[in-house]
Amino acid sequence: MTEFLLSFDLDINAKDKNGQTALHLSVKNKNKEISKLLISHDSDVNAKNKNGQTALHYAVKNKNKEIIELLLSHGANVNAKDNVCEDTPLHFAARYNKKIEIIKILLSHDALINKTNRKYQTALHYAAKYKHRKILMLLISNGAYINLPNKRYEKTALHYAAKYNDIETAKILLSHGSNIRKQDAKGYIPLHYAASCNSIKTTELLIKHKSNVNARDFSECTALHYAAWCNCPETAKFLILHGADVNSMNKYGKTPLHYSAKNNWIEIARILISHGANINLKDNDGKTPLHYAVRFIPQDTAKFLIFHGADKDSKDNNGMTPVQYSVLPI
């Protein structure tokens, strides 16, 4: 029927309400023969839908190698950007599939490997974020910038590997010179992310590669602060055994013990105290860990702190003691 309709004088590039042409739809439905027919009747291979995506974006997302090659052989723009994030087909390939063949095809047609989108992310960022390791290695071997930070969050590929607890990707990146000390927009280094997701193996890998165990972010938090905040006891132990300062204060005057008390994480509190945490240190508001712990039911952490010498009469900057906080509504 399509061939019959094309025998008439019609607008082959007419768009539906989503900005899709017939070629978009045929590619979306993985119909190579209809796509060839439409192209032979001068269908615009670079027409964009309302999101700025071309038929090539569709073909890449569908992992359709034959249609990708068909479109490229008829002039499809390999570096066309969509309107959503300014992603190119190479961004789509790194994000939506694990097939290195598609990456190879795009690169052989001069896809810009370090092209950034609106968020300053390259295909390498996507490959790291979505754990597409074969694609990651292929991109690196073809000249991808390994330490390029994205725009909004200033994260490198290694930040993503640490954040998503992906030790294998982290190994690849570190073996190719990824900057282990690079800070993102909040001052986090990859170790901060590894510590917050209780990834012992990734934390160990980063420490092995000389990551500073007491490095501070822009709030002056260390990796141990995040292990305490996120209830990651095994990581907390590992960090302490490798030199983490248990009494390190951030810019709010809080130690890791303050955060374990604030969240009622008794196991973290036990680890910190057994390794020398000062139980009565005050933060900038004059509060000790006990001031925070008494707010919880059950009060396991509060009882634990008291049994280990917490000052029950300590006053904060407002003159309030832990017992006064304990009677306030939760």
C-alpha positions in Angstrom: 0.0 0.0 0.0 2.8 2.4 0.8 4.3 1.9 -2.6 0.9 2.5 -4.2 0.4 5.7 -2.2 3.8 7.0 -3.2 2.8 6.8 -6.9 0.6 9.9 -6.2 1.7 13.4 -5.7 1.9 13.7 -1.9 4.0 15.2 0.8 6.3 12.4 1.8 7.7 14.4 4.6 4.4 15.3 6.3 4.5 15.1 10.0 2.1 13.8 12.6 1.3 15.6 15.9 4.6 14.3 17.3 6.6 15.6 14.4 7.2 12.1 13.0 7.4 11.5 9.3 6.6 8.2 7.6 10.4 7.5 7.7 10.4 8.0 11.5 7.6 5.5 11.8 9.0 2.9 9.5 12.3 3.0 11.3 10.5 2.9 14.6 8.8 -0.3 13.5 12.1 -1.7 12.2 10.9 -2.0 8.6 14.0 -1.8 6.5 12.2 -2.3 3.1 9.7 0.4 3.7 12.5 2.7 4.9 14.4 2.0 1.7 11.3 2.7 -0.4 10.7 6.0 1.4 14.3 7.1 1.0 14.1 6.3 -2.7 11.2 8.7 -3.0 13.3 11.5 -1.4 12.1 11.2 2.2 14.2 13.6 4.4 16.6 11.4 6.3 17.4 14.3 8.7 13.8 15.3 9.4 13.3 15.8 13.2 10.4 15.0 15.4 9.2 17.4 18.0 11.9 16.2 20.3 14.5 16.9 17.7 15.2 13.3 17.0 16.0 12.0 13.5 15.3 8.6 12.1 18.9 7.7 13.0 18.2 8.4 16.7 15.3 5.9 16.4 17.4 3.3 14.6 20.1 3.5 17.2 17.7 3.3 20.1 16.1 0.2 18.4 19.6 -1.3 17.9 18.9 -1.8 14.3 22.2 -2.1 12.6 20.9 -2.5 9.0 18.7 0.5 9.1 21.5 2.5 10.8 23.8 1.7 7.8 21.0 2.4 5.4 20.4 5.9 6.8 24.0 6.8 7.0 24.6 5.7 3.4 21.9 8.1 2.4 23.2 11.2 4.2 21.9 10.9 7.7 23.7 13.4 10.0 25.6 11.2 12.4 26.0 14.2 14.8 22.5 15.4 14.8 21.4 16.7 18.2 17.9 16.3 19.7 16.1 19.0 21.6 15.8 17.3 24.9 19.4 17.0 26.0 21.1 17.7 22.7 22.0 14.0 22.5 23.5 12.7 19.3 23.0 9.2 18.0 26.3 8.3 19.7 24.9 9.4 23.0 21.9 7.2 22.3 24.1 4.2 21.4 26.1 4.5 24.6 22.9 4.9 26.7 20.4 2.5 25.2 22.4 -0.5 24.1 25.4 -2.7 24.8 26.3 -3.5 21.1 29.8 -2.2 20.3 29.0 -2.8 16.6 26.6 0.2 16.5 29.3 2.4 18.2 31.8 1.2 15.6 29.4 2.1 12.7 28.8 5.6 14.1 32.5 6.2 14.7 33.4 5.0 11.2 31.0 7.7 9.9 32.8 10.4 11.8 30.6 10.6 14.9 32.2 13.1 17.3 33.3 10.9 20.2 33.7 13.8 22.7 30.6 15.7 21.6 28.9 17.0 24.7 25.1 17.4 25.2 23.3 20.1 27.1 24.5 18.7 30.4 28.0 18.5 29.1 27.8 14.7 29.1 29.6 12.7 26.5 28.9 9.1 25.3 31.5 8.0 27.8 29.5 9.4 30.7 26.5 7.4 29.6 28.5 4.2 29.1 29.9 4.6 32.7 26.5 5.5 34.2 24.7 2.5 32.6 27.5 0.0 33.1 28.1 -0.6 29.4 31.7 -1.6 29.8 32.5 -2.9 26.4 31.3 0.4 24.9 33.3 2.2 27.6 36.5 0.4 26.5 35.8 1.0 22.8 35.2 4.7 23.4 38.4 5.1 25.5 40.4 3.2 22.8 39.1 5.7 20.2 40.1 8.8 22.1 37.3 9.6 24.5 38.3 12.2 27.1 38.2 10.2 30.3 38.3 13.1 32.8 35.8 15.4 31.2 33.3 16.5 33.8 29.6 17.1 32.9 28.3 20.6 33.1 25.7 20.7 35.9 27.2 18.3 38.4 30.8 18.3 37.2 30.9 14.5 37.5 33.4 12.5 35.5 32.8 8.9 34.4 34.6 7.7 37.6 32.1 9.6 39.8 29.3 7.6 38.1 31.1 4.3 38.5 31.6 5.0 42.2 28.1 6.3 42.7 26.4 3.3 41.1 28.7 0.8 42.8 30.3 -0.4 39.6 33.8 -1.7 40.5 34.5 -3.2 37.1 33.9 0.2 35.3 36.0 1.9 38.0 38.8 -0.5 37.3 38.7 0.2 33.6 38.7 4.0 34.2 41.5 3.9 36.7 43.6 1.7 34.5 43.3 4.4 31.8 44.3 7.4 34.0 41.0 8.6 35.5 41.5 11.4 38.0 40.8 9.9 41.4 41.0 13.3 43.1 38.6 15.2 40.8 35.8 17.0 42.8 32.3 17.4 41.4 30.1 20.5 41.9 29.6 19.6 45.6 33.2 18.8 46.1 32.7 15.1 46.2 35.5 12.8 45.0 34.6 9.3 43.8 35.5 7.9 47.3 32.6 9.9 48.8 30.2 8.2 46.5 31.6 4.7 47.1 31.4 5.3 50.9 27.8 6.4 50.7 26.6 3.2 48.9 28.5 0.8 51.2 30.6 -0.5 48.4 33.6 -2.1 50.1 35.2 -3.3 46.9 35.0 0.1 45.2 36.1 1.9 48.3 39.1 -0.5 48.6 40.0 0.0 44.9 40.0 3.8 45.3 42.0 3.7 48.5 44.5 1.3 46.7 44.9 3.9 44.0 45.8 6.5 46.7 42.5 8.3 47.1 42.7 10.5 50.2 40.7 8.9 52.9 40.2 12.2 54.7 39.5 14.3 51.6 36.7 16.9 52.3 33.9 18.1 50.1 32.7 21.7 50.0 30.7 21.0 53.3 34.0 19.7 54.7 32.5 16.2 55.0 34.8 13.2 54.6 34.0 9.8 53.3 33.4 8.6 56.8 30.7 11.2 57.3 28.9 9.7 54.4 29.4 6.1 55.5 27.9 7.2 58.9 25.0 9.2 57.3 24.0 6.4 55.0 24.4 3.5 57.5 27.3 1.8 55.8 29.0 -0.1 58.7 31.4 -2.2 56.7 32.6 0.8 54.7 33.0 2.8 57.9 35.2 0.1 59.4 37.3 -0.1 56.3 37.8 3.7 56.2 38.8 3.8 59.8 41.3 1.0 59.4 42.8 3.0 56.6 43.2 6.2 58.5 39.9 7.9 58.5 39.6 10.5 61.3 36.7 9.5 63.5 36.4 13.0 65.0 36.6 15.0 61.8 34.2 17.9 61.9 32.5 19.3 58.9 31.6 23.0 58.5 28.6 22.5 60.7 30.8 21.1 63.4 29.3 17.6 63.0 31.4 14.5 63.3 30.4 11.1 61.9 29.0 10.2 65.3 26.6 13.1 65.1 25.2 11.7 61.9 24.9 8.2 63.2 23.1 9.6 66.2 20.9 11.8 64.1 19.7 8.8 62.1 19.6 6.3 65.0 22.2 4.1 63.4 23.4 2.2 66.5 25.9 -0.1 64.6 27.7 2.9 63.2 27.8 4.5 66.6 29.3 1.3 68.1 32.0 1.2 65.4 32.9 4.9 65.8 33.1 4.8 69.6 35.1 1.6 69.6 37.6 3.4 67.4 38.0 6.5 69.6 35.1 8.8 68.6 34.7 11.6 71.1 31.2 11.0 72.4 30.7 14.6 73.8 31.9 16.8 70.9 29.6 19.6 70.2 28.5 20.8 66.7 28.1 24.5 65.8 24.7 24.5 67.5 26.3 23.2 70.7 24.6 19.8 70.3 26.3 16.5 71.2 25.3 13.3 69.5 23.0 12.6 72.5 21.0 15.7 71.7 20.1 14.1 68.4 19.7 10.5 69.5 17.1 11.2 72.2 14.6 12.2 69.5 14.2 8.7 68.3 11.9 5.8 69.3 13.2 3.2 69.9 16.1 4.9 71.8 18.7 2.3 71.2 21.4 4.7 70.1 20.7 7.2 72.9 20.9 4.4 75.5 24.1 3.2 73.9 25.7 6.7 74.1 24.7 7.1 77.7 26.2 3.7 78.7 29.4 4.9 77.0 29.7 8.1 78.9 27.6 10.7 77.0 27.1 13.8 79.1 23.4 13.8 80.0 23.5 17.4 81.3 25.3 19.0 78.3 23.6 22.2 77.1 23.4 23.3 73.5 23.5 27.0 72.4 19.9 27.4 73.4 20.6 26.1 76.9 18.7 22.8 76.2 19.8 19.4 77.5 19.1 16.0 76.0 16.3 15.4 78.4 14.5 18.6 77.2 14.8 17.4 73.6 13.5 14.0 74.5 10.1 15.5 75.6 9.5 17.5 72.4 7.1 16.1 69.8 8.8 14.0 67.2 
